[in-house]
Amino acid sequence: MNIIAFEKKDKLRTRYRYAVYVRKLVREGDIPYSRSFIVIKNQYGVIVHFTCFHKYVVTYSDSVYRPIASDIREKLLYVCEMLNHILVGNYENTGAAHVFKINKKMLAEFFQHYALEKLPNESYRSRQSIEKCVTSVTMFFRKLCRKYGEYISLSVDELYNEKSVINIRGKGRKKLIPNFQVRGIPEHKRIFGDIPTKVFAILLNQAFKHTPEIAFAICAQAFAGLRPGEVMNLRQEKSPLGQGLCITIMGEQTKSIELDLTREYALRSDGVICGRIKKERRQKIYPVFLPAFVAAYERHKKYLMSKNFEAEYCPMFVNNQGKAMTYEHYKWLFKQLVEQHLRPMLLNHDDAECRLYGQLLYENSLGLHSLRHWFSVTLVLMGEDIAQLQYWRGDTNPESALSYLQNKGELMRELSAANESFAELLVKGVYYRGCPYCAGKRAIPGETDLLTLAPHIAKKWDYEKNTVNITEVTLKSNKKVWWICEYGHKWKAKVYKRAIGRGCPICAGKVIYSSKNVKV
């Protein structure tokens, strides 16, 4: 396990570095996975030696079963940081020529250095990153100690303290707590991710106009809370690998939509991994966003009809070569959309808030994380509790959801609460401005009118009282028209409110029936 077989030529050590080598593979059935190893590279980045350090990085230690997609890359990166710092960068001070010679003092010094090291963006590592580093490195040495015993300078007692804890099932167990205390610099820099709803609507308009290949991907993140890598795993309904999304329709009305994220697949013939799924699940679209999501999906299906793609995979998002789009490509296209189209439009906007946000985009980079953040903030403003936030976000633990709820007061002050006009804005935000027919402001009879797109809603159209023709009305129309339910109750309401699910107020018990027509 020596760093390299030339300890006597200490000056040559600085020409070598520990690094992580990742081997990407595809199992039969188009299931992708990867395996990671710690290697030694020379100054030219060429691998000169494979180590066996990956065998001592702990994962799924308390379970017989281990998912094929599980990988230890992140933990190996922390171990590499430690090895390079102690065995290479500070060899003159430590004198440690072998991993067995590393002692507790050296580890403590490395952890402190890791916590206080300034990053290229002038920030410092987060508390979570520091804790992960300490845990990964100490578990690495714990496994070494268990195998090599007295040959190692460290002992298990120096690495850990035992603590009795009670799990969620009420059972007691021993938990190992790393025996290190690291002083870090508190985080003050906030990630630029807040995006006002009015700006989000403009972003969608610009996406459908200039980057239609990722417009629906933006909707999947904003309306279902998906992570960028998860979006790139979506498949079309007709995919041979299984339906990428399942639409439930009752009485010709869309009741729910589920996105299949139960398994990662290799969606390209060249085996390139498009993105990662953090939590395997079937993710539903948040109900309020269903009308906007359906409209975006219909537009995306028309876009796919004009594109070639690999039929054996049927990916939801494709590049110019007809192959499934990767996360890196999606990220690049989103950046181009923001810099070339969104920012210039905001800077010339009539609204002062939009102009100010456009100026902020010169100083901050708006990333894909902002879409999931917008989704989470919206759910908080709608009154969802921690359990519901965790469910809709697809989180493995409640920590992230809890942080949003803890900041609810601040969010309420900074952002407008969701209401009926918010739902209207979402539906309108699906299509770009320009042609009134393309924008959905005018109906195309037989294509985009209310009767064609929503016959279940058209059934309650009051043909006697309405003077406007139903084929001249769009789903997002702001017109107030008359409706009649199956029980003969009549009421007046805007078309877009019916499109987002508003029904008869008398049947719902919101209005007391007095044999008279009602207006809402």
C-alpha positions as CSV (number, residue, x, y, z in Angstrom):
1,M,0.0,0.0,0.0
2,N,3.0,2.3,-0.4
3,I,2.3,5.5,-2.3
4,I,4.8,4.3,-4.9
5,A,7.9,2.2,-4.7
6,F,10.5,4.9,-4.4
7,E,10.4,6.2,-0.8
8,K,14.1,7.1,-0.9
9,K,13.5,9.6,-3.7
10,D,11.2,11.8,-1.7
11,K,11.2,14.8,-4.1
12,L,9.6,12.6,-6.7
13,R,6.5,12.2,-4.6
14,T,5.0,15.5,-5.5
15,R,4.8,14.3,-9.1
16,Y,2.1,11.8,-8.1
17,R,-1.4,12.1,-6.7
18,Y,-4.1,9.8,-5.5
19,A,-7.2,10.1,-7.7
20,V,-10.6,8.3,-8.2
21,Y,-11.1,6.3,-11.3
22,V,-14.7,5.6,-12.3
23,R,-15.6,2.7,-14.6
24,K,-19.1,3.0,-16.1
25,L,-20.8,-0.2,-17.1
26,V,-24.2,-1.3,-18.4
27,R,-25.8,-4.5,-17.3
28,E,-28.0,-6.7,-19.5
29,G,-31.4,-5.0,-19.6
30,D,-29.9,-1.5,-20.1
31,I,-29.3,-1.0,-16.3
32,P,-26.3,1.4,-15.9
33,Y,-24.0,1.2,-12.9
34,S,-20.4,2.3,-12.1
35,R,-17.5,1.1,-10.0
36,S,-14.9,3.4,-8.4
37,F,-11.3,2.8,-7.5
38,I,-8.4,4.8,-6.0
39,V,-5.5,5.0,-8.3
40,I,-2.2,6.8,-8.5
41,K,-1.7,9.3,-11.4
42,N,1.5,11.0,-12.5
43,Q,1.9,14.7,-13.4
44,Y,0.5,14.0,-16.8
45,G,-2.7,12.5,-15.4
46,V,-1.8,9.0,-16.5
47,I,-2.7,6.1,-14.2
48,V,0.5,4.4,-13.0
49,H,-0.9,2.2,-10.3
50,F,-4.2,0.8,-9.0
51,T,-4.5,0.5,-5.3
52,C,-6.8,-1.7,-3.2
53,F,-8.1,1.1,-0.9
54,H,-11.6,0.8,-2.3
55,K,-11.9,-2.4,-0.3
56,Y,-11.7,-0.5,3.0
57,V,-14.4,2.1,2.3
58,V,-17.5,1.1,4.1
59,T,-20.9,1.1,2.5
60,Y,-24.0,-1.0,3.4
61,S,-22.0,-2.5,6.2
62,D,-25.1,-3.6,8.2
63,S,-26.9,-5.2,5.2
64,V,-26.4,-8.4,3.1
65,Y,-28.1,-6.8,0.2
66,R,-26.4,-4.1,-1.8
67,P,-28.0,-2.4,-4.9
68,I,-26.1,-2.8,-8.1
69,A,-26.2,0.9,-8.7
70,S,-24.6,1.8,-5.3
71,D,-21.2,3.5,-5.7
72,I,-18.6,4.7,-3.2
73,R,-17.2,7.5,-5.3
74,E,-18.0,10.3,-2.9
75,K,-16.4,8.5,0.0
76,L,-13.3,7.7,-2.1
77,L,-12.9,11.4,-2.9
78,Y,-12.7,12.2,0.8
79,V,-10.1,9.4,1.3
80,C,-8.0,10.8,-1.6
81,E,-8.1,14.3,-0.1
82,M,-6.6,12.8,3.1
83,L,-4.0,10.7,1.4
84,N,-2.8,13.5,-0.8
85,H,-2.6,15.9,2.1
86,I,-0.7,13.6,4.5
87,L,1.4,11.3,2.3
88,V,2.2,13.7,-0.5
89,G,1.6,17.4,0.1
90,N,2.8,17.5,3.8
91,Y,5.2,14.5,3.7
92,E,8.2,16.7,4.8
93,N,6.2,17.6,8.0
94,T,4.5,14.3,8.7
95,G,7.2,11.9,7.6
96,A,4.5,9.3,6.8
97,A,5.6,7.2,3.8
98,H,2.9,4.6,4.3
99,V,-0.8,4.7,5.2
100,F,0.0,2.5,8.2
101,K,2.1,5.4,9.6
102,I,-0.7,7.9,9.8
103,N,-1.7,8.8,13.4
104,K,-4.5,10.6,15.1
105,K,-2.6,13.9,15.2
106,M,-2.1,13.8,11.4
107,L,-5.8,13.1,10.8
108,A,-6.9,15.9,13.2
109,E,-4.6,18.3,11.3
110,F,-6.0,17.2,8.0
111,F,-9.7,17.6,9.1
112,Q,-8.9,21.1,10.4
113,H,-7.2,22.0,7.1
114,Y,-10.2,20.6,5.1
115,A,-12.6,22.8,7.1
116,L,-10.7,26.0,6.9
117,E,-9.4,25.7,3.3
118,K,-10.8,28.5,1.1
119,L,-12.4,27.3,-2.1
120,P,-11.9,28.9,-5.6
121,N,-15.2,30.8,-5.2
122,E,-14.0,32.4,-2.0
123,S,-16.3,30.3,0.2
124,Y,-15.7,27.6,2.7
125,R,-16.9,24.0,2.9
126,S,-20.3,23.4,4.5
127,R,-20.8,21.7,7.8
128,Q,-22.4,18.7,5.9
129,S,-19.3,18.3,3.7
130,I,-17.0,18.4,6.7
131,E,-19.0,15.8,8.6
132,K,-19.1,13.5,5.6
133,C,-15.3,13.8,5.2
134,V,-14.6,13.0,8.9
135,T,-17.0,10.0,8.8
136,S,-15.7,8.6,5.6
137,V,-12.0,8.8,6.6
138,T,-12.5,7.4,10.1
139,M,-14.6,4.5,8.8
140,F,-11.8,3.8,6.2
141,F,-9.2,3.6,9.0
142,R,-11.6,1.5,11.2
143,K,-11.7,-1.2,8.6
144,L,-8.0,-1.0,8.1
145,C,-7.5,-1.4,11.9
146,R,-9.8,-4.4,12.0
147,K,-7.7,-6.2,9.4
148,Y,-4.1,-5.2,10.1
149,G,-4.3,-4.5,13.9
150,E,-0.9,-3.8,15.4
151,Y,0.7,-2.8,12.1
152,I,-1.3,0.5,12.1
153,S,-0.4,3.5,14.1
154,L,-4.1,4.2,14.9
155,S,-6.4,2.2,17.1
156,V,-10.2,2.0,16.9
157,D,-10.5,3.6,20.4
158,E,-8.7,6.7,19.0
159,L,-11.1,6.9,16.1
160,Y,-14.5,6.5,17.8
161,N,-16.6,6.9,20.9
162,E,-19.6,4.6,21.4
163,K,-23.0,6.1,22.1
164,S,-26.2,4.3,22.9
165,V,-29.1,5.5,20.8
166,I,-32.8,4.5,20.2
167,N,-33.9,4.1,16.6
168,I,-37.3,5.0,15.2
169,R,-38.6,1.5,16.0
170,G,-37.7,2.0,19.7
171,K,-34.8,-0.5,19.6
172,G,-31.5,0.4,21.3
173,R,-28.2,0.1,19.5
174,K,-24.6,1.3,19.6
175,K,-23.6,4.2,17.4
176,L,-20.0,5.1,16.6
177,I,-19.2,8.8,16.9
178,P,-15.9,10.0,15.4
179,N,-13.5,11.1,18.1
180,F,-12.6,14.4,16.4
181,Q,-13.8,18.0,16.8
182,V,-13.3,20.3,13.9
183,R,-13.7,24.1,13.9
184,G,-15.3,25.4,10.7
185,I,-16.3,28.8,9.4
186,P,-20.1,29.4,9.5
187,E,-21.9,29.6,6.2
188,H,-23.1,33.0,5.3
189,K,-23.3,32.8,1.5
190,R,-26.7,31.8,0.3
191,I,-27.1,29.9,-3.0
192,F,-28.8,32.1,-5.6
193,G,-31.9,30.1,-6.3
194,D,-35.0,32.2,-5.5
195,I,-37.0,33.0,-8.6
196,P,-40.2,35.0,-8.5
197,T,-43.2,33.4,-10.1
198,K,-43.6,36.2,-12.7
199,V,-40.0,35.6,-13.7
200,F,-40.6,31.8,-13.8
201,A,-43.5,32.4,-16.2
202,I,-41.2,34.5,-18.5
203,L,-38.6,31.7,-18.3
204,L,-41.2,29.1,-19.5
205,N,-42.2,31.4,-22.4
206,Q,-38.7,31.8,-23.5
207,A,-37.9,28.1,-23.1
208,F,-40.8,27.1,-25.4
209,K,-39.8,29.7,-27.9
210,H,-36.0,29.3,-28.0
211,T,-35.1,26.0,-26.4
212,P,-38.1,23.7,-26.9
213,E,-35.9,20.6,-26.4
214,I,-35.7,21.4,-22.6
215,A,-38.9,23.4,-22.0
216,F,-40.8,20.3,-20.8
217,A,-37.8,19.3,-18.6
218,I,-38.1,22.7,-16.9
219,C,-41.8,21.9,-16.2
220,A,-40.9,18.4,-14.8
221,Q,-38.6,20.0,-12.3
222,A,-40.9,22.9,-11.4
223,F,-44.2,21.0,-11.3
224,A,-42.9,17.7,-9.8
225,G,-39.8,18.7,-7.9
226,L,-37.5,16.5,-9.9
227,R,-33.7,16.8,-9.7
228,P,-32.0,17.6,-13.0
229,G,-30.4,14.2,-13.3
230,E,-33.8,12.5,-12.6
231,V,-35.4,14.5,-15.4
232,M,-32.9,13.1,-17.9
233,N,-34.0,9.6,-16.9
234,L,-37.6,10.1,-18.1
235,R,-38.9,8.0,-21.0
236,Q,-41.8,8.4,-23.3
237,E,-45.1,6.6,-22.8
238,K,-44.4,4.2,-25.6
239,S,-40.8,3.3,-24.4
240,P,-40.0,-0.5,-24.7
241,L,-38.4,-0.1,-21.3
242,G,-41.8,0.7,-19.8
243,Q,-44.0,3.8,-19.6
244,G,-42.0,6.8,-18.6
245,L,-45.2,8.5,-17.3
246,C,-48.6,7.1,-16.4
247,I,-51.7,9.4,-16.9
248,T,-54.9,8.6,-14.9
249,I,-58.0,9.9,-16.6
250,M,-61.5,9.7,-15.0
251,G,-64.5,11.0,-16.9
252,E,-62.2,12.5,-19.6
253,Q,-60.4,14.6,-16.9
254,T,-56.8,14.1,-15.9
255,K,-56.7,13.1,-12.2
256,S,-53.1,12.3,-11.7
257,I,-49.8,11.8,-13.6
258,E,-47.0,9.6,-12.3
259,L,-43.4,9.8,-13.5
260,D,-41.5,6.5,-13.4
261,L,-38.2,6.9,-11.5
262,T,-38.1,3.4,-10.1
263,R,-35.0,2.4,-12.0
264,E,-32.1,3.9,-13.8
265,Y,-31.6,2.8,-17.4
266,A,-29.0,3.4,-20.0
267,L,-31.1,5.3,-22.6
268,R,-28.4,5.5,-25.2
269,S,-26.8,2.9,-27.5
270,D,-23.3,4.2,-26.7
271,G,-23.9,3.5,-23.0
272,V,-23.4,7.1,-21.8
273,I,-25.2,7.7,-18.5
274,C,-27.7,10.5,-18.9
275,G,-28.4,11.3,-15.2
276,R,-28.7,9.8,-11.8
277,I,-31.8,9.1,-9.7
278,K,-31.2,9.9,-6.0
279,K,-34.3,8.2,-4.7
280,E,-36.0,5.5,-6.8
281,R,-39.8,6.2,-6.8
282,R,-42.9,6.9,-8.8
283,Q,-43.3,10.7,-8.5
284,K,-46.7,12.3,-8.9
285,I,-47.3,15.8,-10.3
286,Y,-48.4,18.2,-7.6
287,P,-52.2,18.6,-8.3
288,V,-52.2,22.4,-8.7
289,F,-49.8,22.1,-11.5
290,L,-51.6,19.4,-13.5
291,P,-53.3,21.7,-16.1
292,A,-50.0,23.5,-16.9
293,F,-48.1,20.1,-16.9
294,V,-50.6,18.5,-19.3
295,A,-50.4,21.5,-21.7
296,A,-46.6,21.4,-21.6
297,Y,-46.6,17.7,-22.3
298,E,-48.9,18.0,-25.2
299,R,-46.6,20.6,-26.7
300,H,-43.5,18.5,-26.1
301,K,-45.1,15.4,-27.8
302,K,-45.6,17.5,-30.9
303,Y,-42.0,18.6,-30.7
304,L,-40.9,14.9,-30.5
305,M,-42.9,14.0,-33.6
306,S,-40.4,16.1,-35.6
307,K,-37.3,14.5,-34.1
308,N,-35.5,11.3,-34.7
309,F,-34.6,9.2,-31.6
310,E,-33.5,5.7,-30.8
311,A,-36.7,3.7,-30.8
312,E,-35.4,1.0,-28.6
313,Y,-35.2,3.5,-25.7
314,C,-37.7,6.3,-26.6
315,P,-36.1,8.9,-24.2
316,M,-38.2,11.9,-23.3
317,F,-35.4,14.3,-24.1
318,V,-33.1,14.0,-27.2
319,N,-30.2,15.9,-28.6
320,N,-29.4,16.9,-32.2
321,Q,-28.0,13.4,-32.9
322,G,-31.2,11.7,-31.8
323,K,-29.7,10.3,-28.6
324,A,-31.0,10.8,-25.1
325,M,-29.9,14.1,-23.7
326,T,-27.4,14.1,-20.8
327,Y,-27.5,16.2,-17.6
328,E,-24.4,18.1,-18.8
329,H,-26.1,19.0,-22.1
330,Y,-29.3,20.0,-20.2
331,K,-27.3,22.2,-17.9
332,W,-25.5,23.9,-20.8
333,L,-28.8,24.6,-22.7
334,F,-30.4,26.1,-19.5
335,K,-27.4,28.4,-19.1
336,Q,-27.7,29.6,-22.7
337,L,-31.4,30.2,-22.2
338,V,-30.8,32.3,-19.1
339,E,-27.9,34.4,-20.5
340,Q,-29.1,34.9,-24.1
341,H,-32.9,35.2,-23.7
342,L,-34.2,35.5,-20.1
343,R,-31.8,38.1,-18.8
344,P,-32.1,40.5,-21.8
345,M,-35.9,40.3,-21.7
346,L,-35.9,41.0,-17.9
347,L,-33.6,44.0,-18.3
348,N,-36.0,45.6,-20.7
349,H,-39.2,44.6,-18.9
350,D,-41.8,47.1,-17.8
351,D,-42.0,45.6,-14.3
352,A,-39.4,47.0,-11.9
353,E,-39.0,43.7,-10.0
354,C,-38.2,41.9,-13.2
355,R,-35.6,44.5,-14.2
356,L,-34.0,44.2,-10.8
357,Y,-33.9,40.4,-11.1
358,G,-32.3,40.7,-14.5
359,Q,-29.5,42.8,-13.0
360,L,-29.0,40.1,-10.3
361,L,-28.5,37.6,-13.1
362,Y,-25.3,39.5,-14.1
363,E,-23.9,38.9,-10.6
364,N,-25.3,35.4,-9.9
365,S,-25.6,32.3,-11.9
366,L,-29.1,30.8,-12.0
367,G,-28.8,27.1,-12.0
368,L,-31.1,24.2,-12.5
369,H,-31.5,23.8,-8.7
370,S,-33.6,27.0,-8.8
371,L,-36.5,25.1,-10.4
372,R,-36.7,22.5,-7.6
373,H,-36.3,25.3,-5.1
374,W,-39.2,27.2,-6.7
375,F,-41.3,24.1,-6.4
376,S,-40.5,23.6,-2.7
377,V,-41.2,27.2,-1.9
378,T,-44.5,27.1,-3.6
379,L,-45.5,24.0,-1.6
380,V,-44.5,25.8,1.6
381,L,-46.7,28.8,0.7
382,M,-49.6,26.4,0.0
383,G,-49.4,25.1,3.6
384,E,-47.8,21.7,3.1
385,D,-46.3,20.1,6.3
386,I,-42.9,18.4,6.6
387,A,-44.2,15.0,5.7
388,Q,-45.9,16.2,2.5
389,L,-42.9,18.3,1.6
390,Q,-40.6,15.2,1.9
391,Y,-43.1,13.1,-0.2
392,W,-43.5,15.6,-3.0
393,R,-39.8,16.5,-3.1
394,G,-38.8,12.8,-3.2
395,D,-36.4,13.2,-0.3
396,T,-34.8,10.3,1.6
397,N,-34.9,12.2,4.9
398,P,-36.9,15.2,6.3
399,E,-33.9,17.5,6.8
400,S,-34.3,19.5,3.6
401,A,-38.1,19.8,4.0
402,L,-37.6,21.0,7.6
403,S,-35.2,23.7,6.5
404,Y,-37.9,25.1,4.2
405,L,-40.5,25.1,6.9
406,Q,-38.1,26.8,9.3
407,N,-37.8,29.7,6.8
408,K,-41.5,29.9,6.0
409,G,-41.8,33.3,7.6
410,E,-39.0,34.7,5.5
411,L,-40.4,33.1,2.4
412,M,-43.8,34.7,3.0
413,R,-42.3,38.1,3.2
414,E,-40.2,37.7,0.1
415,L,-42.6,35.9,-2.2
416,S,-46.3,36.2,-3.1
417,A,-48.6,33.5,-1.7
418,A,-50.1,31.2,-4.3
419,N,-53.7,31.9,-5.2
420,E,-56.2,31.6,-8.1
421,S,-54.3,34.1,-10.3
422,F,-51.1,32.1,-9.6
423,A,-52.7,29.1,-11.2
424,E,-53.9,31.2,-14.1
425,L,-50.3,32.5,-14.5
426,L,-48.9,29.0,-14.7
427,V,-51.3,27.9,-17.5
428,K,-50.5,31.1,-19.4
429,G,-46.8,30.6,-18.8
430,V,-46.7,27.4,-20.8
431,Y,-46.8,29.0,-24.2
432,Y,-44.6,31.8,-25.5
433,R,-45.9,35.2,-26.5
434,G,-46.1,36.3,-30.1
435,C,-48.7,34.7,-32.3
436,P,-52.0,34.8,-30.4
437,Y,-52.9,31.4,-31.6
438,C,-49.6,29.8,-30.6
439,A,-49.8,31.7,-27.3
440,G,-53.2,30.3,-26.7
441,K,-55.0,33.7,-26.6
442,R,-57.2,32.7,-29.5
443,A,-58.7,29.3,-30.1
444,I,-58.3,27.3,-33.2
445,P,-61.6,25.4,-33.8
446,G,-61.0,21.7,-33.7
447,E,-57.5,22.0,-32.3
448,T,-57.2,24.4,-29.3
449,D,-60.7,25.3,-28.4
450,L,-62.4,24.3,-25.1
451,L,-64.7,21.7,-26.8
452,T,-61.8,19.9,-28.4
453,L,-59.2,20.0,-25.5
454,A,-61.6,19.5,-22.6
455,P,-64.8,17.8,-23.6
456,H,-65.5,16.8,-19.9
457,I,-65.6,20.5,-19.1
458,A,-67.6,21.4,-22.2
459,K,-70.3,19.0,-21.1
460,K,-71.3,21.6,-18.5
461,W,-71.4,24.5,-20.9
462,D,-74.7,26.3,-20.8
463,Y,-75.6,26.7,-24.4
464,E,-78.8,28.6,-23.6
465,K,-77.4,31.4,-21.6
466,N,-74.0,31.8,-23.2
467,T,-73.8,34.1,-26.3
468,V,-70.1,33.2,-27.0
469,N,-69.4,30.1,-29.1
470,I,-67.6,27.3,-27.2
471,T,-65.3,26.7,-30.2
472,E,-64.0,30.3,-29.8
473,V,-62.9,29.9,-26.2
474,T,-59.5,28.6,-24.9
475,L,-58.8,26.7,-21.7
476,K,-57.0,29.7,-20.2
477,S,-59.7,32.2,-21.1
478,N,-60.5,34.9,-18.5
479,K,-64.1,35.2,-19.7
480,K,-66.9,34.6,-17.3
481,V,-69.5,32.2,-18.9
482,W,-72.5,30.2,-17.7
483,W,-72.2,26.6,-16.6
484,I,-74.8,24.0,-15.7
485,C,-74.1,20.8,-13.8
486,E,-75.8,17.4,-14.1
487,Y,-78.3,18.4,-11.3
488,G,-79.4,21.5,-13.2
489,H,-77.5,24.0,-11.0
490,K,-76.4,27.1,-12.9
491,W,-73.5,29.4,-12.1
492,K,-71.2,31.8,-13.7
493,A,-67.4,31.4,-13.5
494,K,-64.2,32.1,-15.5
495,V,-63.2,29.4,-18.0
496,Y,-59.6,29.0,-16.6
497,K,-61.0,28.3,-13.1
498,R,-63.0,25.4,-14.6
499,A,-59.8,24.2,-16.3
500,I,-58.0,24.0,-13.0
501,G,-60.7,21.9,-11.4
502,R,-63.3,24.3,-10.0
503,G,-66.8,22.7,-10.2
504,C,-70.3,23.5,-9.2
505,P,-70.3,25.7,-6.0
506,I,-73.7,24.5,-5.0
507,C,-72.8,20.8,-5.2
508,A,-69.6,21.5,-3.3
509,G,-71.6,23.2,-0.5
510,K,-70.0,26.6,-1.0
511,V,-73.2,28.3,-2.0
512,I,-76.7,27.6,-0.6
513,Y,-79.1,26.7,-3.4
514,S,-82.1,29.0,-3.5
515,S,-83.5,28.1,-6.9
516,K,-81.7,31.1,-8.4
517,N,-78.6,31.3,-10.7
518,V,-75.4,32.1,-8.8
519,K,-72.2,33.9,-9.8
520,V,-68.8,33.1,-8.4
